[in-house]
Amino acid sequence: MLYREAGEFKTSYEKDQAIFPIPQDRWGVIAVLTFAFVVIPLIADQYWLGPILTQFLVFALAALGLNLLTGYAGQLSLGTGGFMAVGAYATYNLALRIPEIPLVVDFILAGIITAMVGIVFGLPSLRIKGFYLAVATLASQFFLVWLFDHVGWFTNYDSAGVASAPPRTLLGSLAEEGGIFEFLAPINVLVSGPNATPETKYLVTLSVVVVLALMAKNMVRSATGRAWMAIRDMDIAAEIIGIGPLRTKLLAFAVSSFYCGVAGGLYVFTYVGNADTEAFNLERSFQILFMVIIGGLGSIVGSFMGAAFIVLTPVFLNNISALIGEGTLSGAALSHLELIVFGSAIIFFLIVEPHGFARLWQIGKQKLRVWPFPY
């Protein structure tokens, strides 16, 4: 009775093609965004805003980028960590060497640079697919990490090989006194550096993720998204009906890499504050892939659910195990117990519902549509 399309009449094509055509969905999203933008910064402490929520948003954006490529276009990739590294080091060098450019523009430019790199490493998808394509993207992972490890220019020749994010404001000098956008000075907050607040970093990350998520939602509903899904389901039939595999696959790699590149830039400037190749290794690529699989392939909301599961579950397990085992288990035993429970939960969930959390979400919505009648 509370969640049903019956009686919801559309009087225009715009309303019929809305992202959230059901009012309950629309108001639910508005409520969640209001809570995220207004309530959380007021009640959450520095620990939750930084290592937990900001990390969740950054990885959710990376998972969203991989989901566009793997879930919607059907192109398996194991190079997500490498593409995040491209975005991270590109954002760092743009902010360091051209400080006049606003940081928000640095994120966009870094995403574009990563998209071009993604196109180069996406060329093998025109000839190979499946496991062989995964191996090809795995080569990009190793090559990119090796490149940033051995070419000192990317880290500004830092002796430790770590690129520390310089202090930068969101809009740079353009929004300062005498700048072109001086009227935007109130929102020209300090995003990176030791004086940047966790609230600011969280809100900037949240804003970028929300905008890109809405763009992705529109994209998969457009002709581009339908072409991706046609290639994913049967590429030969898609080519027969006029969908060009060259343009479609490379566009999927470009868009996916753009999202991963922006996530890498946010990782450096709003999360950890520095770029280290160890943070973008093969383990990171598998972690992002697990987020997509657990959350649900071919689902925008599934990317966020998978990221929440991977990021938040160890935190809760650690707190619970520490509470239960206090005084009886050592720290090492608690750490191993966390990994055992976490891995078992992933395996159990994949067996029970292989389509991920997104499928459970869809089932729940279907039950609400016919409640209180049997489903």
N, C-alpha and C positions, 0 to 999 in steps of 0.2 A: 504493500500500500504506500510505503514511503519512497520506494525507488522503482519507478515504472515509467515507460514511455507513453503509455496509454493516456490520451487526453492532452499530450504535449504537441500542439499544432505548430507547424512551421509556415510562416507567411512570406518567406523570401528564400532565395537560393543561399544568401549569406548565412541565414540562421540554420539552414539545412546542412551546410558544409562547415559549420563551426567545429572547432577542435573538441569542445565538450558540448554536444547537442542536448544532453540531459541536464536540466537545471541542478539536480542534486550533485552531479559530477562537478559542475562549474562552481557551485558554492563550496563544495568540499575542497577543491583546489585552492580557492580564495582563502578558506579558513586555515589550511595548512601553510600557505605562504605568509599569511598574517602572523601566525604563530612563529614561523621561522624567522621573519624579519623583525618582529616587534618583541615578542615574549622571550625568546631564547636569549638574545643579548642582555636582557634585563635580569634573568634568573640564573643563567649558567655562569660557572666560574671559569678561570683561565684554563684549567685542565680540560674541561669539556669543550670549550670553544676552540682550543688549539689542536692538541693531539687526537681528539676524538671527532668532533663535527667537521672541522676543516679538512682533516684527512679523509673522512667519509665523502665529502663533496668532491674533492680532487679525484679520488679513485672512481666515484660514480661517473664523473665526466669521462674519464679514460675508458671505463666499461661501456658507456654509451657510444663512444667512438668505435670501439671494437664490435659492439652489437650491430651497428649500422653496416659494418663490413661482413661480419660472419653471420649474424642472425637474419639480416634482411637481404644481403647480396649473396650469401652462401660462399664467401671466400675465406677460408680458414687462414688465420695469421697467428704467428708466434713471435712477432717482432714489435709488440706494443711497447715494451720497455725501451727499445731502441728509439722508437718514434717519440716517446715521452722525453727521452734524453735530447733529441734534436730540438724539441720545443723549449726545453729547459735551458740549454746552452745558447740557443738563438735569442731567447728573451734576455738572458744575462748579458750577452755581448751587445745587444741593441741598447739596453739600459746603461751599460758602462761606457760605450764608445760614442753613442749619440744621445746624451742626456736630455737634449732639447725635446725629444719625442715623448709624448705622454706615455705612461706605463700601459694604459689601456690599449694604445695603438701598438705598443711593443708586443702585447699578447696576440693581437690580430696578425701582425707581420710574422711573428714566430710561427703561428698556425699556418700561414701561407707558405713559409719556407718548409715546414714539415710536410705540407701537402705535396709540394714539388718533389721532396725526397720520397714520399710515399708512392707517387706516380712512377718514379724510376724503379723502385723495388716491386711495384705492382705489375710491371711488364711481363714477368713470367706467367701471370695468371691468364694471359692470352693463349698460352700453349698447354699449361698444366693446371691441374686442380686437385682438390682433396689433400691427401697426405703429402703428395709431392710439392704442392704449393706451400704447405706448412713448413716443409724443409727449406724451401727457397726463402721464405720470410724469416726463418730461423737464422739463415746466413746473414740477413740484414741486421738482425739483433747483435750477432757477434761482431760484425764489421763496424757498426756504429759505435758500440761501446769501446772497441779497440781504438777507433779514431779519436774519440774524446779523451782516451787514456794516454795516447802517445803524442798528440799534437798539443803543445803547450799553449798555443795562441788561444784556444777555446777557454782555458782557465786563466787567461792573462798571466801565464807563466808563474802561477802560484807554486811555491815549493812543495806544498802538500797535495797539489793536484785537485784542490777544492775551490770551486767558484762561489764565493760568498756574495749574496745579493746586496748591491749598494742601496742606500736609503733613497727611495723614490716616492713621489706623490702620485696620485692616481692620474691627474691631468697635467702634471709638470708645470713648466713656466707659463704655459698658455693661459692658465687660470690664476696666475699670480697678479699682483698689482701692476698695471700697465700692460697686461697680456690681452690677447684677442678675446678670450673668454673670461674676462675678469669677473663677470657676474656669477660664474660657477665656482668662485673661490670657496664658498661654504662646503662644497662636496669634494674639494681638492685635498683629501686627507692623505696622511702619510701611510703608505701601504707596507713598505719593507724597511728593514733597519731595526736597531735595538729599541728605538722609541715608538715604533708602531704598536698599537694596542691589539690584543687578540680579538676584540669586538670588531675593529676595522677590518682586519684580515678575514674574519669570518664573513662579514657582510659583503665585502668585495667578491670573495669566492662564491658566495651564495648568489649574488646578482649575476655573475658571469654564467654560472651553471644553469640558472633558471632561464636566462635568455637563450642559451644554446640548446637547452632541452626543448623549449617551445619551438625553436627553429627545426630541430630534428623531428618533432611531432608533425609539423607541417610538411616537412620534406618527405617523410615516408607515406604521407597521404596524397602526394602529388604524383605526376607522371614519372618523375625520377624514382620515387619509392616503388611504384608499380613495376617499373622496368627492372629494378634490383630484384624484386621478388620473382619476376618471371625468369630472370637469369638463374636465380637460386633453384627454382623448382624444376626447370628443364631448359637449359641454355640453347639446345638445338631448336626446340620449338619456338623459343623467344626470338631467335635469329630469323626463323622462317616468317614470322609475323611482322618483321621489320625493326626489331630492337637490335641495335648494333652492339655486339659484345665488347668491342674495343672501347668505345666511349663509356659504356655503362660500367664495366669493371674498373677502368682507370678512375672514373668519377667516384666510385665507391671507395677506392683506395685513397683518393685525394681528400674526400670529406672525412673519412675515418681518421686519417693522419692529422688533419687539421684539428679535430677534437682532441686527439691524443697530445698534439703539440701544445695546445692551450692548457691542457691538464698538466703537462710538464712545466710550463711557465708558472702556473699557479703553485705547483709543488715547491718551486724554488722561492718564490717571492711572498707567498702567503702562508706556507706550511712550515717547511724546515729552515728556510733562510739561506740555503746553499745548495749547490749542485755537486753531487758525487756520483761517479759512474756505478758504484756499488748499489746505489738506490734504484738503478734502472737495468739491473741484470736480468738473466733469464728467469729467475724466480719471480721477479715482478711481472713478467709477461704471462707466466702461468697463473699468477694470482689474479690478474685482470681477466684471464680466460675463465677461471673458476667462477668469478663473479657473474659473468655472462651466462654460464651454463646453469648455475644455481638459481639466478634470478629469472632466467627464461630467455631463450633465443628468440629474436624478432619481437621484442617488447621494450618500449621506452621505460615504463615503470619497473620492469623486471631488472633493468640495469641498476636502478637505485636500490631495489630490494636485495639484489645480490651483493652490492657493495656494503649495504648495511649489515648483512649476515656475516660477511668476511671481516669487517672492521669492528663491529660491535660485539659479536659473539665471544671472541677471546677476552674482551674486557669483562663481560658478565661472568664468564667461566672462571676467570682469574679471581674475581672478587668472591664468588661463591666457594671455590675450592680453598681460598685463603681463610674464609670464615669457618668452613667445616673442618679443615685440616690444621687449624692453628694449634701449634704445640705438639702435633703428632706426626706431621709430614715436613720434610725439609723443603727448602725453596726449590731445589732441583727436581724433587719428586712432584711438587705442585706444578712446575713448569711442564714436565712430561705428561702429567695427568691432563693438563689443559689441551695439549696437542692430541692426546688419545681421544678425549671426548669430542674435540672439535672435528677430527678426521672421521670418527665414527658417525657423527651427526651428518656430515656431508654425504657419506656413502649411503646411510639410511634414507636420507631425503631423496637422493637421486634414484634409488630403487622404488620408493613409494610414489614419487611424482617426478618423472624424468623431464617434464616440461617446465619445471621450476616454479618459483613462487608466483610468477605471473599467471600461470594456469590456475593455481589455487585462488588467486584474486578474481579471475574470470568466473570460476565456479561459484564463488561467494556472491558475486554480482548477479549471476543467473538465478541463484536461489532467492535473492531479495526481490527479483522481478516477479516471481510467482508466489511469494509468501502471502498468505499463510497456507496456500494450497501445496500439495506434495509435488516434489520436483521429479 
